[in-house]
Amino acid sequence: MSDQRIDVSDLAIDRLVTKCVNFIDQHVKELRFAVCGLGIVGLGITVRSLRIFGRFDKVEKIPKEFFRKNVSLDGIVRDVDLDGGILLVEHVPIVSLFGAKPTDPMLRVRLSGVRVSATGSQWLKTTTCNNRVRFALLTSNANREAESIVTSTEGFLKKRCVNVEAVRLGMGCVDTRQEALGRNDRYRKLYLELLATEADAARNHRGLWYSPGERTNSSFVGKIATVFLKMITDAIRRRIRIE
């Protein structure tokens, strides 16, 4: 009796499998279209989430998720606001549509961790205008500016971090007021590099650290400043390890 029940259940399963196979054979085209349709929908959702065609002209239009993930955007520096050395950048999307016109207004991009001097603003205007840059988003500030790590991808500063280069040449000093970014790993790494770079600029009297009198005198004061800055850098590094 039990053997008959097993035979009946096996027969039912065989019939079900046969029906499924026949249904697939009869509707191959429809199933292919359905799979393609799902693929297109999925691709559309992915493209929309990545915004590969999106062109941002205001910082507030950039998704907050981009800042949380420190997404890097490409753009062309069209001008520099001399009041603070803010880069005015035309965002270039991942895929540029044919015939797309430049955006106006431009994104306001600030060199994170750097207080740019008046001379530094002129230097930025000379060295970055009309050049392509890549800027890693850290956060947006109260002035609707994108605090960023900027890397020049062409021109005089090609493949150089503009933040670090500005401090290295004495075109600005380290900005110690950005406590909100203290927990950001990329910013902390940048901050330590900026401190070391500033110490080197001060020791070599570059840019805003330059003084004819100091250059001819003993470097005793400069050495003390270097040692002091090194102590601060070491203390910050130890604190980061502890956290």
Secondary structure, 3 states (H helix, E strand, C coil): CHHHHHHHHHHHHHHHHHHHHHHHHHCHHHHHHHHHHHHHHHHHHHHHHHCCCCCCCCHHHCCHHHHHCCCEEEEEEEEEECCCCEEEEEEECCCCCCCCCCCCCCEEEEECCEEECHHHHHHHHHHHCCCEEEEEEEEECCCCCEEEEEEECCCCCCCEEHHHHHHHCCCEEECCCCHHHCCCHHHHHHHHHHHHHHHHHHHCCCHHHCCHHHHHCCCHHHHHHHHHHHHHHHHHHHHHHHC
